[in-house]
Amino acid sequence: MGRIVVIGAGLGAMSAAARLAVAGHTVTVYERSSTYGGAVGRFERDGFAFDTGPGLLHLPAVYRDLFVKTGKKPLEECVGLRQVDPAARHVFADGIRVDLPNASRAGTVAALDAALGAGAGERWGDFLTRAREAWDRTRRPLLEEPQPADPKALAQEPYPALKAGLLRRPTRSLAQVGERELKDPRLIALLDSYAEAYGFPASSAPASAAVLPYMEQTFGSWYVAGGIRALADAVYERCRERRVEFVFDAAVDEVLTEAGRAVGVRLSGGETVEADHVVSGAPLPALPHGEVPPRHQANGTSRVTVCLALRGPREAGAVHRTVVHAEGGRPTVTVLRPDDPALRPGGAYEAVTVTATVRTSGEREWEPFAGRMAGTALPDRMVEAAERAVPGLAERLLWRHVRTPEDVRAATGSAEVPGPALADAGGEWLPAPSLSPVPGLYFAGGWSHPGGGLAHAGMSGALVAGLIVEGAEFRGSR
């Protein structure tokens, strides 16, 4: 079996490392920072703990498969998993609130009818039917197979055409889907929020982004006890059990090649490490010989997260996740309030995170999708928006910690937070393929196929492992 060097210790890279170790390879992970997890970080202070990356897990089957394939203990014996119900509370600009149940289409339709008026739920349900068609058309080639060298099948808009009188006009953007099919501004805001949470502006995101609400509302949202960082802990421990070696504070400066094939890496300290295969779980500035690696989905989006330490327990009727939609100069924010003793110093406290997706136009320049505030003004507006989800927030606040795109860059090497792959008419929303142009070099993690998000990163690790173990003819698990 071969020697594998993995660059970076994010979830996608570690998923590949564990699978490759089980297949008999000798695997060493080199991580530029002092810890593992990549974007799945943790901030701790005064007995409070906060996830600084994703706060919920979707499609847990991806990690169930990882743990089944790499050891005796299944995922549920390594982490505590529970469904979040309601999946989310939405607070719209006009003050109307609706709680959407977890993975219940009938319940979602009923909730929308009750909150927004008769017919609203039916319109949303009809939209999900068309979103399912887009999902069925793209699920396997987009998520479960390596990206083909000529991804023509993924460069076609899979969302069904719309009827307009006697004419049929294909949709071009997610915003057009909302305008033509949903009509109600609250439903449009609901749709937009699913895409914008991943950094996809509805005005430019393809109509195929309709699969994002379909996936969440069909397969559900899950919380990991102790926070999502506990999932990173479990994957790291599984790698260690499989004898994967980790070297921290070891940045890789260069991928080495010989006769046009990757044969190892050079570390920042000058040391060279030989390898039969190199898996890059982090963006490379350039491939050997100056080739620029394929980088798609360069939307220039990141996240601002405000960690709030609050005195006093959660009130009765509090929910885990609330999306407060943009209103009065305040951005759309996601408020996470996990009822988890592991995240607070005692029962009379609460750890809350408030997140906004932002556009980045350069170092220290960022603004939300809605509104013009930026820099230090944005966290203030985010907390103001969060007060619509957390009663008495201002009076309960002990302290806050702001995590900016610059902090994301310092922790992960890139301020950009990648989103999942989307099919569209031009192939512009596809990330880098798993196979690089250089033989022996592979890409894994959220910035590569099939894109960002916990589940997608885990899928990328499975695809890379399959390509190395079975060769370029590997077409995914069936």
C-alpha positions in Angstrom: 0.0 0.0 0.0 1.0 3.6 -0.5 2.1 6.6 1.5 -0.5 9.4 1.6 0.2 13.0 2.6 -3.0 15.0 3.5 -2.7 18.8 3.6 -5.0 20.2 6.2 -7.1 18.6 9.0 -10.6 19.8 8.1 -13.6 17.4 8.1 -13.3 16.5 4.4 -9.6 15.9 4.7 -9.9 13.8 7.9 -12.8 11.8 6.3 -10.5 10.9 3.4 -7.6 10.1 5.8 -9.7 7.7 7.9 -11.0 5.8 4.8 -7.5 5.6 3.3 -6.0 4.3 6.5 -8.6 1.5 6.6 -7.7 0.6 3.1 -4.2 -0.1 4.3 -2.4 3.1 3.3 0.0 5.0 5.6 -1.5 8.4 6.1 0.1 11.6 7.6 -1.9 14.8 7.9 0.0 18.1 7.9 -2.0 21.0 9.4 -0.9 24.6 9.4 -2.6 25.5 12.7 -2.3 23.9 16.1 -5.6 22.0 16.0 -7.9 20.0 13.7 -11.4 20.7 12.4 -10.8 23.5 9.9 -13.9 25.7 9.8 -15.4 23.7 12.6 -13.9 25.8 15.4 -14.6 26.5 19.0 -14.4 29.7 21.1 -14.3 29.3 24.9 -14.3 31.9 27.7 -15.4 32.0 31.3 -17.1 28.6 31.1 -19.0 29.5 27.9 -18.4 27.6 24.6 -19.5 28.5 21.1 -19.2 26.8 17.7 -17.5 29.3 15.4 -18.4 27.3 12.2 -21.5 25.3 11.4 -24.0 24.9 14.2 -26.2 22.1 12.8 -25.7 18.9 10.8 -27.7 18.0 7.8 -27.6 14.6 6.0 -26.0 12.8 9.0 -26.0 9.7 6.9 -22.7 10.9 5.4 -21.0 10.6 8.8 -22.9 7.4 9.7 -21.4 5.9 6.6 -17.9 7.1 7.5 -18.0 5.6 10.9 -19.5 2.3 9.6 -16.7 2.0 7.0 -13.9 2.9 9.4 -14.5 1.1 12.7 -16.8 -0.9 15.0 -18.4 2.0 16.8 -21.2 3.7 14.9 -21.6 7.4 14.8 -24.3 7.5 17.5 -21.9 5.7 20.0 -19.3 8.4 19.4 -21.5 11.6 19.5 -24.9 12.4 20.8 -27.3 13.3 17.9 -30.8 14.7 18.2 -33.2 16.2 15.7 -33.9 19.9 16.2 -37.7 20.5 16.3 -38.9 23.0 15.2 -36.1 23.1 12.6 -36.3 26.8 12.6 -38.4 29.8 13.7 -38.6 32.5 11.0 -39.2 36.1 12.1 -40.2 38.2 9.1 -39.8 41.9 8.6 -43.5 42.6 9.3 -43.2 40.8 12.7 -45.0 37.6 11.7 -43.4 34.4 13.1 -43.6 30.9 11.9 -42.1 27.7 13.3 -41.2 25.2 10.6 -41.2 21.5 11.9 -38.2 19.2 11.2 -38.5 17.1 8.1 -42.3 17.3 7.8 -43.6 18.7 4.6 -47.3 18.4 5.7 -46.4 20.2 8.9 -44.5 22.9 7.1 -47.5 23.5 4.7 -49.9 23.7 7.7 -47.5 26.1 9.6 -47.2 28.5 6.6 -51.0 28.5 6.0 -51.6 29.3 9.7 -49.0 32.1 9.8 -49.2 33.6 6.3 -52.8 32.8 5.3 -54.5 30.1 3.3 -52.7 29.1 0.2 -49.2 30.1 1.3 -48.4 26.6 2.4 -49.7 25.1 -0.9 -47.5 27.5 -2.9 -44.5 26.5 -0.9 -45.4 22.8 -1.2 -45.7 23.1 -5.0 -42.3 24.8 -5.1 -40.8 21.9 -3.1 -42.2 19.5 -5.7 -40.3 21.2 -8.4 -37.2 21.5 -6.2 -37.4 17.7 -5.8 -37.3 17.3 -9.5 -34.1 19.3 -9.6 -32.8 17.2 -6.8 -33.6 13.9 -8.5 -31.9 15.1 -11.7 -28.7 16.1 -10.1 -28.3 14.2 -6.8 -26.0 11.4 -8.0 -23.7 13.3 -10.4 -23.6 16.4 -8.2 -23.1 14.7 -4.8 -22.2 11.0 -5.1 -19.9 10.8 -8.1 -16.5 12.4 -8.8 -17.0 15.5 -11.0 -16.4 14.4 -14.6 -13.6 16.0 -16.7 -16.4 17.5 -18.9 -19.3 18.2 -16.6 -21.9 18.8 -19.3 -24.6 17.1 -17.3 -24.0 19.6 -14.5 -23.9 22.6 -16.7 -27.6 22.5 -17.5 -30.3 24.1 -15.4 -32.2 21.2 -13.8 -35.0 23.3 -12.3 -38.3 22.8 -14.2 -39.4 25.6 -16.7 -42.2 27.8 -15.7 -45.4 28.4 -17.4 -46.2 32.0 -18.3 -49.5 32.1 -20.2 -49.0 30.0 -23.3 -45.3 30.3 -23.2 -42.7 28.3 -21.3 -39.8 30.4 -19.9 -36.9 28.7 -18.1 -35.9 30.3 -14.8 -32.5 31.9 -14.6 -32.1 32.8 -11.0 -33.4 31.8 -7.6 -34.9 35.3 -7.2 -37.0 34.7 -10.3 -38.3 31.5 -8.8 -39.5 33.3 -5.8 -41.0 36.2 -7.7 -42.9 34.0 -10.2 -43.9 31.1 -8.0 -44.1 32.2 -4.4 -45.2 35.9 -4.8 -45.7 36.5 -1.0 -42.7 38.6 0.2 -42.4 36.4 3.3 -42.2 33.2 1.3 -39.6 34.9 -1.0 -37.6 35.9 2.1 -37.8 32.3 3.3 -36.5 31.0 0.0 -33.7 33.6 -0.2 -32.5 32.8 3.3 -31.6 29.2 2.5 -29.3 30.3 -0.4 -27.9 33.4 1.3 -26.9 31.3 4.4 -24.4 29.6 2.1 -23.3 32.9 0.5 -25.4 32.7 -2.6 -27.2 35.9 -3.4 -30.7 35.0 -4.6 -30.4 37.6 -7.5 -27.5 35.7 -9.0 -27.8 32.1 -7.6 -29.1 29.7 -10.2 -32.7 28.4 -9.9 -31.2 25.0 -8.9 -30.4 26.5 -5.5 -34.0 25.4 -4.8 -32.5 22.1 -3.8 -31.1 23.7 -0.6 -34.5 24.2 1.2 -35.6 20.9 -0.3 -32.7 19.0 1.3 -33.1 20.6 4.7 -36.8 20.2 4.9 -36.7 16.7 3.6 -33.8 15.2 5.5 -33.9 17.3 8.6 -31.6 19.2 10.9 -29.6 17.6 13.7 -27.7 18.9 16.7 -24.5 17.3 18.0 -24.3 17.2 21.9 -21.5 19.5 23.0 -21.7 21.4 19.7 -20.5 20.6 16.2 -16.9 20.7 17.4 -17.7 17.3 19.1 -18.2 15.9 15.6 -14.7 17.1 14.7 -13.4 15.5 17.9 -15.0 12.2 17.0 -13.7 12.1 13.4 -10.2 13.0 14.7 -10.3 10.2 17.2 -11.5 7.8 14.5 -8.5 8.8 12.4 -6.1 8.2 15.4 -7.7 4.8 16.0 -6.9 4.0 12.4 -3.3 5.1 13.0 -3.4 8.3 11.0 -0.5 10.5 12.0 -1.1 14.2 12.6 1.6 16.9 12.5 0.3 20.3 13.7 1.9 23.7 13.1 3.2 22.4 9.9 2.3 24.4 6.8 2.8 22.9 3.4 4.5 25.4 1.0 4.7 23.3 -2.1 3.5 20.1 -3.8 6.5 18.3 -5.3 6.4 16.6 -8.7 8.5 14.3 -10.6 7.9 13.4 -14.3 4.7 15.4 -14.1 3.3 13.5 -11.1 2.9 14.5 -7.4 5.5 12.8 -5.3 5.4 14.6 -2.0 5.3 18.0 -0.3 7.7 20.7 1.0 6.9 22.1 4.4 7.4 25.7 5.4 10.5 24.7 7.4 12.1 23.3 4.3 11.6 19.6 5.1 10.5 17.4 2.2 8.1 14.5 2.6 7.7 11.8 0.0 4.3 10.4 -0.9 2.6 8.2 -3.5 -0.5 10.4 -3.4 -1.1 13.9 -2.0 -4.6 15.0 -0.8 -5.1 18.7 -0.5 -7.8 19.6 2.0 -7.0 23.3 1.7 -6.9 25.7 -1.2 -3.5 25.7 -3.0 -2.2 29.0 -4.3 -0.8 27.3 -7.4 -0.2 23.8 -8.7 3.3 22.7 -9.7 4.8 24.4 -12.7 2.7 27.5 -12.0 -0.6 26.0 -13.1 -3.6 27.6 -11.3 -5.8 25.0 -9.7 -9.5 25.0 -10.8 -11.4 27.4 -8.4 -15.1 27.9 -9.0 -17.8 29.5 -6.9 -15.5 32.4 -6.1 -18.4 34.4 -4.6 -16.3 36.4 -2.2 -18.6 35.6 0.7 -17.8 35.0 4.4 -19.5 35.1 7.8 -19.5 37.4 10.8 -20.3 35.6 14.0 -21.1 37.2 17.4 -20.8 35.0 20.4 -23.1 36.2 23.3 -22.7 35.2 26.9 -26.0 35.7 28.7 -27.1 35.6 32.3 -30.3 33.7 33.0 -31.7 30.5 31.5 -33.6 30.2 28.2 -37.2 31.2 28.5 -40.1 28.8 28.0 -40.9 28.3 24.3 -37.4 29.2 23.1 -36.2 27.4 20.0 -32.8 26.2 18.9 -32.6 28.2 15.7 -34.3 31.4 14.7 -33.8 33.2 11.4 -34.5 36.9 11.8 -35.1 38.4 8.3 -33.6 41.7 7.3 -35.6 44.8 8.4 -35.0 48.5 9.0 -31.3 48.4 8.1 -30.6 45.3 10.1 -29.3 42.2 8.2 -30.7 38.7 8.1 -29.2 36.8 11.0 -29.3 33.2 12.2 -29.6 32.9 16.0 -28.6 29.6 17.6 -29.6 28.9 21.2 -28.6 25.3 21.9 -30.0 24.0 25.3 -26.8 22.3 26.1 -25.2 22.2 29.6 -21.8 21.6 28.0 -21.8 25.1 26.5 -22.5 27.2 29.6 -21.0 27.6 33.1 -24.3 26.7 34.8 -28.0 26.5 34.5 -28.5 30.2 35.0 -26.6 31.1 31.8 -27.0 30.8 28.1 -24.5 30.7 25.2 -25.9 32.2 22.0 -24.4 32.7 18.5 -25.6 35.2 16.0 -24.3 34.8 12.4 -24.7 36.9 9.2 -23.4 36.0 5.8 -21.4 38.9 4.2 -19.8 39.9 1.0 -16.1 40.6 1.2 -14.5 43.0 -1.2 -11.1 43.0 0.3 -9.2 42.8 3.6 -11.3 44.3 6.4 -14.1 45.3 3.9 -17.4 43.4 4.2 -21.1 44.0 4.3 -24.2 41.9 4.6 -26.5 41.0 1.7 -29.1 43.5 3.1 -28.1 46.9 4.3 -25.0 49.1 4.0 -23.4 48.9 7.4 -20.0 47.4 7.6 -17.0 47.0 9.9 -17.8 47.7 13.6 -21.4 48.8 12.8 -22.4 45.3 11.6 -22.0 43.4 14.8 -24.2 46.0 16.6 -26.9 45.6 14.0 -26.7 41.9 14.3 -27.2 42.0 18.0 -30.2 44.4 17.5 -31.7 41.9 15.1 -31.1 39.0 17.6 -33.2 40.9 20.2 -36.2 39.9 18.1 -35.4 36.2 18.9 -34.0 36.5 22.4 -36.3 38.4 24.9 -34.4 40.7 27.2 -31.1 40.2 25.4 -29.7 43.6 26.2 -30.4 43.2 29.9 -29.0 39.7 30.0 -25.8 40.4 28.1 -22.6 39.7 30.1 -20.1 40.1 27.2 -19.8 39.4 23.5 -17.0 38.2 21.2 -17.0 39.1 17.5 -15.5 36.8 14.8 -14.9 38.5 11.5 -13.8 37.3 8.0 -10.3 38.2 9.0 -10.6 35.7 11.9 -11.9 33.1 9.5 -8.9 33.6 7.3 -6.5 33.4 10.2 -8.0 30.1 11.4 -8.5 28.4 8.1 -6.2 30.2 5.6 -9.2 31.7 3.6 -11.8 34.2 4.6 -14.2 32.7 2.0 -16.8 30.2 3.3 -17.6 27.9 0.3 -21.1 26.7 -0.5 -22.3 23.4 -1.9 -22.1 22.6 -5.6 -25.0 23.7 -7.7 -25.9 22.8 -11.3 -26.7 25.6 -13.7 -26.6 26.6 -17.3 -22.9 27.6 -17.3 -21.2 25.3 -14.8 -20.2 28.4 -12.8 -21.4 27.1 -9.5 -19.3 24.0 -9.5 -16.2 23.8 -7.2 -12.9 22.3 -8.0 -13.0 18.6 -9.1 -11.6 15.9 -6.8 -9.0 15.0 -9.4 -6.5 17.7 -10.1 -4.7 18.3 -13.4 -1.6 16.8 -11.8 -1.6 13.0 -11.5 -1.3 11.9 -7.8 -2.8 15.1 -6.5 -6.4 15.2 -5.2 -8.7 17.8 -3.7 -10.9 17.3 -0.7 -12.9 19.5 1.7 -15.5 22.2 1.3 -13.8 24.2 -1.4 -13.7 21.1 -3.7 -16.4 18.8 -5.2 -19.2 18.6 -4.0 -18.7 21.8 -2.1 -19.1 23.4 1.3 -21.1 22.3 4.3 -20.5 19.5 6.7 -22.2 16.8 4.7 -20.7 17.9 1.4 -17.2 17.9 3.0 -17.7 14.4 4.2 -18.8 13.3 0.8 -15.6 14.9 -0.7 -13.5 12.7 1.5 -15.3 9.5 0.4 -14.9 10.4 -3.2 -11.2 11.1 -2.9 -10.6 7.9 -1.0 -12.5 5.9 -3.7 -10.5 7.5 -6.5 -7.2 6.6 -4.8 -8.2 3.0 -3.8 -10.1 2.1 -6.9 -8.6 4.4 -9.5 -9.9 7.0 -11.9 -12.7 4.6 -13.0 -14.3 4.9 -9.6 -17.9 6.3 -9.9 -19.0 6.4 -6.3 -20.8 4.0 -4.0 -24.0 2.5 -5.2 
